[in-house]
Amino acid sequence: MFVAMFSVRMRVALGVITALLIALVSSTYALADGPWPNDPQGPQAKTIADLYWIMFVAAVIVLAIVDGGIIYAGIKFRERPGHVAKQFHGQNFLELTWTVIPTLMVVSFSVLSWQKLDFINNTRSSDVGMVIQAQGSQWTWTFSYPHEDRFKLLDNTYLQTGEELHIPVGMKVRIELSSKDVIHSFWVPSIGGKKDAVPGRATELWVQADKPGTYKGQCFEFCGDGHADMLITLVADAPSQYAAWAQQAVKDANVFLDPATKVGREQFFSLACVGCHTIDKTTAQGKIGPNLTHLMSKKSIAAGALSPVNEENLTRWVSNPPAVKPGTLMPNLGLSQQQVHDIVLFLQTLK
Ligand code: CUA
């Protein structure tokens, strides 16, 4: 066989080299699309990356010296025909060198890290421009925005979002972490370090992005089945875009708070509607009927039977679906005229 041509030592060496190559290639693939710590896009991530590179370079130099020394000694002093392996007993200078230098290195790395940690962990400095609460729960994050007018909703509560966390570019933002159930961990590698969200305990970190963009993050503490999909999308907007985003987000949230459509909304969510229909980001998650999130942007309802989508057609449809389209899966719920009116008022907010 092919391998039989090689000595045992050669085969072991080839095996090790192959394994290393496979590890290198597969890790490169795995990282190609995911969050990658060494792509710092903010001051905190930059500090961590700098520390990383200093230690990495030092480690490579140490590796080269130590392995170089071993290989050199192994070849130079080895036993071979007509040559007895050289015997050593101590070498004061060398032993002192490889004790003192590593000690100095470890001490300086510690001091350096200590100094940087002050900066990395300083969530209470005077330049914090905004405080956002992040709550981890199986398996999502909920972000609560500050009690500022621009985040205020119709019912006097303040904006909350899921999945996406929006921050303004160039601003130091303190994230106050909490957990609803088990331990989660907040980590957006290109923006900063990671911090656990622990039930019953307050923890915090700060983030800052230098450039507008979307940065991927991942829950970093195994928290159950959905852990791998517990993602964070951190969006950093330029200040003007941030204002526009806040305005839109508040508007979207207000749709579900508007007193004018409150009755219809409550009807919709308490009647059979939610059993069949989905409205994104609400408790209506039925899958039998069409998704109504953007109902008013559709060209028709009842699979084309009624067009355009307006108050009149919605009223006809909701009052008695089978009368409009015989055989439709949507039953006649026997709603009163008032109920139909209220529900249609609410449906018209689904833009
Ligand atoms: Cu939450 Cu892992």
Residues whose N, C-alpha, C, O or C-beta is under 5 A from the ligand:
A	BS01	CUA	I183 H184 S185 C219 F220 E221 F222 C223 H227 M230
